[in-house]
Amino acid sequence: MLCLVYNSILCKQRRISLKVLQQFRCWNISKTFLSYRTLTALAIETSCDDTSVSVVRTSDSSSHCQNEIICLNTHRTISKYEAYGGIHPTIVIHEHQKNLAKVIQRTISDAARSGITDFDLIAVTRGPGMIGPLAVGLNTAKGLAVGLQKPLLAVHHMQAHALAVQLEKSIDFPYLNILVSGGHTMLVYSNSLLNHEIIVTTSDIAVGDYLDKCAKYLGIPWDNEMPAAALEQFASPEINSTSYSLKPPIPLNTREKVHSASFSFSGLESYACRIIRKTPLNLSEKKFFAYQLQYAAFQHICQKTLLALKRLDLSKVKYLVCSGGVARNELLKKMLNDTLMVLQFEHQPTDIKLVYPSPDICSDNAAMIGYTAIQMFKAGYTSSFDVEPIRKWPINQILTVEGWLTKKNKKV
């Protein structure tokens, strides 16, 4: 099927002059030209269970930059894993192999209806993530890049989450990023495209993983949602006479640990598992406990965020950005907003704003991959065709891995 996709687009490619095609092959495009042109990326995201493909376009001028998601198609398979209690590593690879070509075909057709039949680069997630799913997306992207004679950009997944807000909003560096997902929980000071300083990170499991496990322990049906999202829908803050004691402790909340540069959610998970197994809970108690399990985790995140904000030069930081799948949670949004109010009261007047990507861009998606790839391409980077997927890849070490090329095809 991908061959049909290649052929349909290659027919249009033959109209391009050999001179222009040679320019693309060499990627030796002047900085001035890159600053005043439109760039379009065909992007693939397969770092976990979702199969996502997007076409993203940016248009630069001397006065402004306009970003546009031409189309975004995401095939979700989360319902297949409820019986296993989580993502099944073999089934998820099979699902990507079965669905990716079809999603690419649909995305290219959608882009064509918008008048876009050519792409400047092929973008794909290289890591961090699950090796099997990453390999499916990466190998497919390599084939597209070779077949269409386009540059390949193998993108850092968490860098894309950190930049996702810029795809939709006019936000400049620097800003403080709260990256919360199933695999990561970090406070990151994003100073530029490639400069992301990790201020706080988790010492054990991520907050999204913790919330997923709480939903599993409580026996909450997923209803075609991620378990953490199902937990949010199930939870209720209403209290009754027997549920007052179902309030878990805030992690690292002692005088000795509150200032540590780490998050920790494994203790909360153990507490939840122990209470649920030993204490019979009726429906209202389960709902209240679900709420409190979220509250404790988010209060932990808010405490660390407040401490980080107090230490930063707020004359430079204008935005607190929350990205990643857990950033869709309404309770977390409210608590972070309350945190900024506390900062105003305790510390100093500040005009720092709390911003989020839209819900679809908070979750794993190919649009943020395409946007990040375009920014990397404009900065002079492409990827070699021998790049391999990476399971763990710190966001403060984006260029330290092998496979990056400069505009003159020199290795970084």
C-alpha positions as CSV (number, residue, x, y, z in Angstrom):
1,M,0.0,0.0,0.0
2,L,2.9,2.4,0.8
3,C,4.2,1.8,-2.7
4,L,0.9,3.2,-4.1
5,V,1.4,6.2,-1.8
6,Y,4.9,6.7,-3.1
7,N,3.9,6.4,-6.7
8,S,1.0,8.8,-6.5
9,I,3.1,11.5,-5.0
10,L,6.2,10.8,-7.1
11,C,4.1,11.4,-10.2
12,K,3.7,15.0,-9.0
13,Q,7.4,15.2,-8.0
14,R,8.5,14.7,-11.7
15,R,7.2,18.1,-12.5
16,I,9.9,19.7,-10.3
17,S,13.0,20.7,-12.2
18,L,16.2,18.7,-11.8
19,K,17.9,21.8,-10.5
20,V,15.4,22.3,-7.7
21,L,15.4,18.6,-6.9
22,Q,19.2,18.7,-6.6
23,Q,18.9,21.5,-4.1
24,F,16.6,19.4,-1.9
25,R,18.9,16.4,-2.2
26,C,21.9,18.4,-0.9
27,W,19.8,20.2,1.7
28,N,22.2,23.1,1.1
29,I,19.5,25.8,1.4
30,S,20.6,29.2,2.5
31,K,19.5,30.6,5.9
32,T,17.9,33.5,4.2
33,F,15.8,31.3,2.0
34,L,14.7,29.2,4.9
35,S,13.6,32.3,6.8
36,Y,11.2,33.4,4.1
37,R,9.5,30.4,2.8
38,T,6.8,27.9,3.6
39,L,7.8,24.5,4.9
40,T,5.5,21.4,4.9
41,A,6.2,18.2,6.9
42,L,4.6,14.8,6.6
43,A,4.9,13.5,10.2
44,I,4.6,10.1,11.9
45,E,4.2,9.4,15.6
46,T,4.3,5.8,17.0
47,S,6.1,6.1,20.3
48,C,3.4,4.1,22.2
49,D,0.0,2.8,21.3
50,D,-1.5,5.6,19.1
51,T,-0.8,5.6,15.4
52,S,-0.7,9.2,14.4
53,V,0.1,11.0,11.0
54,S,-0.1,14.7,10.3
55,V,0.7,17.3,7.7
56,V,2.0,20.5,9.2
57,R,3.0,23.7,7.5
58,T,4.8,26.8,8.7
59,S,5.1,30.1,6.8
60,D,7.8,32.5,7.8
61,S,8.1,36.2,7.0
62,S,10.1,39.1,8.3
63,S,7.2,40.0,10.7
64,H,5.6,36.8,11.8
65,C,5.4,33.0,11.6
66,Q,2.2,31.2,10.9
67,N,1.8,27.6,11.8
68,E,-1.0,25.4,10.4
69,I,-2.1,21.8,11.0
70,I,-3.3,20.9,7.6
71,C,-4.6,17.5,8.8
72,L,-4.1,15.2,11.7
73,N,-5.3,11.6,11.8
74,T,-4.8,9.4,14.9
75,H,-5.8,5.8,15.1
76,R,-6.3,4.8,18.8
77,T,-6.2,1.2,19.9
78,I,-6.4,1.6,23.7
79,S,-9.6,-0.5,24.0
80,K,-7.6,-3.6,22.9
81,Y,-5.4,-3.5,26.0
82,E,-7.9,-3.2,28.8
83,A,-8.0,-7.0,29.2
84,Y,-4.2,-7.0,29.7
85,G,-4.2,-4.1,32.2
86,G,-1.9,-2.0,30.0
87,I,-0.2,-1.8,26.6
88,H,0.7,-5.3,25.4
89,P,4.2,-5.0,23.8
90,T,3.5,-7.6,21.0
91,I,0.0,-6.5,20.1
92,V,0.9,-2.9,19.9
93,I,3.5,-3.6,17.3
94,H,1.0,-5.6,15.2
95,E,-1.5,-2.8,15.5
96,H,1.0,-0.2,14.2
97,Q,2.0,-2.5,11.3
98,K,-1.6,-3.0,10.4
99,N,-2.8,0.6,10.6
100,L,0.1,2.9,9.8
101,A,0.0,2.7,6.0
102,K,-3.8,3.3,6.0
103,V,-3.4,6.3,8.3
104,I,-0.7,7.7,6.0
105,Q,-2.8,7.2,2.9
106,R,-5.8,8.9,4.5
107,T,-3.6,11.8,5.7
108,I,-2.1,12.3,2.2
109,S,-5.5,12.3,0.7
110,D,-6.8,14.9,3.2
111,A,-3.8,17.1,2.5
112,A,-4.4,16.8,-1.3
113,R,-8.0,18.1,-0.7
114,S,-6.4,21.1,0.9
115,G,-4.2,21.7,-2.1
116,I,-1.0,20.2,-0.7
117,T,0.6,17.4,-2.8
118,D,4.3,17.9,-1.9
119,F,6.3,17.8,1.3
120,D,9.6,19.4,2.2
121,L,10.6,16.8,4.7
122,I,9.5,13.6,6.4
123,A,9.3,13.7,10.2
124,V,9.1,10.8,12.7
125,T,9.5,10.1,16.4
126,R,12.8,8.5,17.2
127,G,12.4,8.3,20.9
128,P,12.0,8.1,23.8
129,G,9.4,5.4,23.8
130,M,8.7,1.7,23.2
131,I,11.3,0.3,20.8
132,G,8.9,-1.9,18.8
133,P,6.4,0.8,17.9
134,L,9.1,3.4,17.3
135,A,10.8,1.0,14.9
136,V,7.6,0.6,12.9
137,G,7.2,4.4,12.5
138,L,10.9,5.0,11.9
139,N,11.3,2.4,9.2
140,T,8.2,3.6,7.4
141,A,9.5,7.2,7.5
142,K,12.8,6.1,6.1
143,G,11.0,4.5,3.2
144,L,9.0,7.6,2.5
145,A,12.1,9.8,2.7
146,V,14.0,7.6,0.3
147,G,11.1,7.1,-2.1
148,L,10.2,10.8,-2.2
149,Q,13.8,12.0,-2.1
150,K,13.1,14.2,0.9
151,P,15.2,14.8,4.1
152,L,14.4,12.8,7.2
153,L,14.0,14.4,10.6
154,A,14.0,11.8,13.5
155,V,12.5,13.9,16.4
156,H,12.8,13.7,20.2
157,H,9.3,13.0,21.5
158,M,9.6,15.1,24.7
159,Q,11.2,18.0,22.8
160,A,8.0,17.9,20.7
161,H,5.8,18.0,23.8
162,A,7.8,20.9,25.0
163,L,7.4,22.8,21.8
164,A,3.7,21.8,21.1
165,V,2.3,24.9,22.7
166,Q,4.2,27.0,20.1
167,L,2.4,25.2,17.3
168,E,-0.9,26.9,18.4
169,K,0.1,30.0,20.3
170,S,2.6,32.8,19.9
171,I,4.9,32.0,22.8
172,D,8.6,32.7,22.8
173,F,11.4,31.2,24.8
174,P,12.2,31.0,27.7
175,Y,9.4,29.3,29.6
176,L,9.0,26.7,32.3
177,N,7.6,23.5,31.1
178,I,5.7,20.9,33.1
179,L,5.8,17.7,31.0
180,V,3.4,15.2,32.4
181,S,2.6,11.9,30.6
182,G,2.6,8.1,31.0
183,G,6.3,7.9,30.7
184,H,7.7,11.2,32.0
185,T,7.1,13.8,34.7
186,M,9.5,16.7,34.5
187,L,9.9,20.4,35.2
188,V,12.0,21.7,32.3
189,Y,13.3,25.2,31.7
190,S,13.0,25.6,28.0
191,N,15.5,28.3,26.9
192,S,15.6,27.6,23.2
193,L,14.9,24.9,20.5
194,L,17.7,22.7,21.8
195,N,18.4,24.0,25.3
196,H,16.1,22.3,27.8
197,E,17.3,22.2,31.4
198,I,15.8,19.5,33.6
199,I,15.0,21.1,37.0
200,V,13.0,18.3,38.5
201,T,12.3,14.8,37.2
202,T,10.7,11.6,38.7
203,S,12.9,9.3,40.7
204,D,10.6,6.3,40.0
205,I,7.4,6.2,37.9
206,A,5.7,8.9,35.9
207,V,2.4,10.5,37.1
208,G,0.5,9.1,34.1
209,D,1.7,5.6,34.9
210,Y,0.6,6.1,38.5
211,L,-2.9,7.3,37.5
212,D,-3.3,4.4,35.1
213,K,-2.4,1.9,37.9
214,C,-4.9,3.6,40.3
215,A,-7.6,3.2,37.7
216,K,-6.7,-0.5,37.4
217,Y,-6.7,-1.1,41.2
218,L,-10.1,0.6,41.5
219,G,-11.5,-1.6,38.7
220,I,-12.7,1.5,36.6
221,P,-13.8,0.6,33.1
222,W,-11.7,2.4,30.5
223,D,-14.5,3.1,28.0
224,N,-12.1,3.6,25.1
225,E,-10.1,6.1,27.1
226,M,-6.7,6.0,28.7
227,P,-7.0,4.6,32.3
228,A,-6.0,8.0,33.7
229,A,-8.7,9.7,31.8
230,A,-11.2,7.1,33.0
231,L,-10.1,7.8,36.6
232,E,-10.7,11.5,36.1
233,Q,-14.2,10.9,34.9
234,F,-15.0,8.5,37.7
235,A,-13.6,10.6,40.5
236,S,-15.8,12.8,42.8
237,P,-14.7,15.3,45.5
238,E,-17.9,14.7,47.5
239,I,-17.2,13.3,50.9
240,N,-19.4,11.2,53.3
241,S,-19.0,10.2,56.9
242,T,-16.9,7.2,56.3
243,S,-14.5,8.4,53.6
244,Y,-12.7,11.3,55.4
245,S,-9.8,9.0,56.2
246,L,-9.2,8.1,52.5
247,K,-6.7,10.9,52.0
248,P,-3.2,9.8,50.8
249,P,-0.1,11.6,52.0
250,I,1.6,14.1,49.7
251,P,4.9,12.6,48.5
252,L,8.2,14.1,49.7
253,N,6.4,16.5,52.0
254,T,8.8,16.4,54.9
255,R,11.2,19.2,55.8
256,E,14.1,17.1,54.6
257,K,12.7,16.1,51.2
258,V,10.3,18.9,50.2
259,H,13.2,20.8,48.5
260,S,14.6,17.8,46.6
261,A,14.9,18.0,42.9
262,S,12.7,15.0,42.2
263,F,9.2,13.7,41.9
264,S,8.1,10.4,43.4
265,F,4.9,8.6,42.8
266,S,5.7,4.9,43.6
267,G,4.9,5.5,47.3
268,L,1.5,6.8,46.4
269,E,0.9,3.8,44.1
270,S,1.8,1.4,46.9
271,Y,-0.5,3.3,49.3
272,A,-3.4,3.1,46.8
273,C,-2.9,-0.6,46.2
274,R,-2.7,-1.4,49.9
275,I,-5.9,0.6,50.8
276,I,-7.9,-0.9,47.9
277,R,-6.9,-4.5,48.7
278,K,-7.5,-4.2,52.5
279,T,-10.4,-1.9,52.8
280,P,-13.9,-2.7,51.4
281,L,-15.1,0.5,49.6
282,N,-18.5,1.3,48.3
283,L,-19.1,3.2,45.1
284,S,-19.1,6.7,46.7
285,E,-16.0,5.9,48.7
286,K,-14.2,4.7,45.5
287,K,-15.1,7.9,43.7
288,F,-13.8,10.0,46.6
289,F,-10.6,8.0,46.9
290,A,-10.1,8.3,43.1
291,Y,-10.3,12.1,43.5
292,Q,-7.9,12.1,46.5
293,L,-5.4,9.9,44.6
294,Q,-5.3,12.5,41.9
295,Y,-5.2,15.4,44.3
296,A,-2.2,14.1,46.2
297,A,-0.2,13.6,43.0
298,F,-1.1,17.0,41.6
299,Q,-0.4,18.7,44.9
300,H,3.1,17.1,44.8
301,I,3.6,18.5,41.3
302,C,2.3,22.0,42.3
303,Q,4.6,22.1,45.3
304,K,7.7,21.4,43.2
305,T,6.5,23.9,40.5
306,L,6.0,26.7,43.0
307,L,9.5,26.1,44.5
308,A,11.0,26.2,41.0
309,L,9.2,29.4,40.1
310,K,10.5,31.1,43.2
311,R,14.0,30.2,42.3
312,L,13.8,31.4,38.7
313,D,14.2,35.0,37.4
314,L,10.6,35.7,36.7
315,S,11.5,38.8,34.7
316,K,12.6,36.4,31.9
317,V,9.9,33.7,32.3
318,K,6.5,34.8,31.1
319,Y,4.8,31.4,30.7
320,L,4.2,28.3,32.7
321,V,3.5,25.6,30.1
322,C,1.9,22.3,30.9
323,S,2.1,19.6,28.2
324,G,1.7,15.9,27.8
325,G,-1.3,13.6,28.1
326,V,-1.9,14.3,31.8
327,A,-2.1,18.0,31.0
328,R,-5.7,17.4,29.8
329,N,-6.8,16.8,33.4
330,E,-9.1,19.6,34.6
331,L,-8.2,19.1,38.3
332,L,-4.5,19.6,37.5
333,K,-5.2,22.7,35.5
334,K,-7.2,24.2,38.4
335,M,-4.5,23.4,40.9
336,L,-1.7,24.9,38.8
337,N,-3.8,28.0,38.4
338,D,-4.1,28.1,42.2
339,T,-0.4,27.7,42.4
340,L,0.2,30.8,40.4
341,M,-2.1,32.7,42.7
342,V,-0.1,31.5,45.7
343,L,3.1,32.7,43.9
344,Q,1.5,36.2,43.5
345,F,0.6,36.3,47.2
346,E,3.8,34.8,48.7
347,H,6.5,35.9,46.4
348,Q,6.1,38.9,44.1
349,P,3.7,40.3,41.6
350,T,4.2,38.6,38.3
351,D,2.4,38.4,34.9
352,I,3.4,34.8,34.3
353,K,0.6,33.0,32.4
354,L,-0.4,29.4,32.6
355,V,-0.9,28.0,29.1
356,Y,-1.6,24.6,27.6
357,P,-1.8,23.1,24.1
358,S,-5.3,22.0,23.0
359,P,-6.4,18.6,24.3
360,D,-5.6,16.8,21.0
361,I,-2.1,18.3,21.0
362,C,-1.5,17.5,24.7
363,S,-1.9,13.8,23.9
364,D,0.7,12.0,21.7
365,N,0.2,13.3,18.1
366,A,2.1,13.6,14.9
367,A,1.4,17.4,14.5
368,M,3.8,18.3,17.3
369,I,6.4,16.0,15.7
370,G,6.0,17.7,12.3
371,Y,6.3,21.2,13.9
372,T,9.4,20.2,15.8
373,A,11.0,18.6,12.7
374,I,10.5,21.9,10.8
375,Q,12.1,23.9,13.5
376,M,15.1,21.5,13.6
377,F,15.3,21.6,9.8
378,K,15.3,25.4,9.9
379,A,18.1,25.3,12.4
380,G,20.2,23.3,10.0
381,Y,19.7,19.7,11.1
382,T,18.5,16.5,9.3
383,S,18.8,12.8,10.2
384,S,20.8,10.1,8.5
385,F,19.0,7.0,7.2
386,D,20.8,4.7,9.6
387,V,19.2,6.2,12.8
388,E,17.7,3.7,15.2
389,P,14.9,4.0,17.8
390,I,15.9,5.1,21.3
391,R,14.0,3.9,24.4
392,K,15.5,6.4,26.8
393,W,16.8,9.8,25.6
394,P,17.1,12.7,28.0
395,I,15.6,16.0,26.8
396,N,18.8,17.8,27.8
397,Q,20.9,15.6,25.4
398,I,19.0,16.0,22.1
399,L,22.2,16.3,20.0
400,T,24.4,13.8,21.8
401,V,23.0,10.8,20.0
402,E,24.3,9.6,16.7
403,G,22.5,10.3,13.5
404,W,22.2,14.1,13.3
405,L,23.5,15.8,10.1
406,T,24.1,19.5,9.4
407,K,23.0,21.2,6.2
408,K,26.2,20.1,4.5
409,N,25.6,16.5,5.4
410,K,28.3,16.5,8.1
411,K,27.7,14.5,11.2
412,V,27.1,16.4,14.4
